Amino acid sequence: METCNENLCQVCSHASFKYKCPSCSLRYCSVSCYKTHKATPCQPKKEANVTLEIDGQGNILSRQILFPTDDTVMPATLEKLETSEKLKELLKNPHLREMIREVDSHPNAKLMMHRAMKEPIFTEFADICLNIVEPEDVEASNWTGET
């Protein structure tokens, strides 16, 4: 299986990247690689958009996701989180809610997520969410060691 090193230049694949193209976010390591990349027009990175249809009372009637990826969780699946009693009980914890706010608002969310995953209550929160959103994947991997 081929492995992808996310720190490597996406043009030459030899050196660690230092820069990103402002148009398409392609990672490159040098002026030479930048010039190679710019030899052909790059495509701007497309952001996923969600279109909502809302009624007069503020209820969401329908959702459409533009540009979904393999990691996109469909709205109908996300709605299952609302009905989880375990999740509701866990979210009563003010420390957990503050951790979620910090991860969500921090400019380096990846770093904050890494730190948060060291906290047992946040790990429990993540496990519950994953069990709801991707039950077969979590059960198959059994990455928490719980039964």
Secondary structure, DSSP 8 states (H G I E B T S, - for coil): -----TTB-TTTSSSB--EE-TTT--EESSHHHHHHHHTS--------EEEEEE-TTS-EEEEEEES--TT---HHHHGGGGG-HHHHHHTT-HHHHHHHHHHHH-S-HHHHHHHHTTSHHHHHHHHHHHHHHSHHHHHHH-TT---
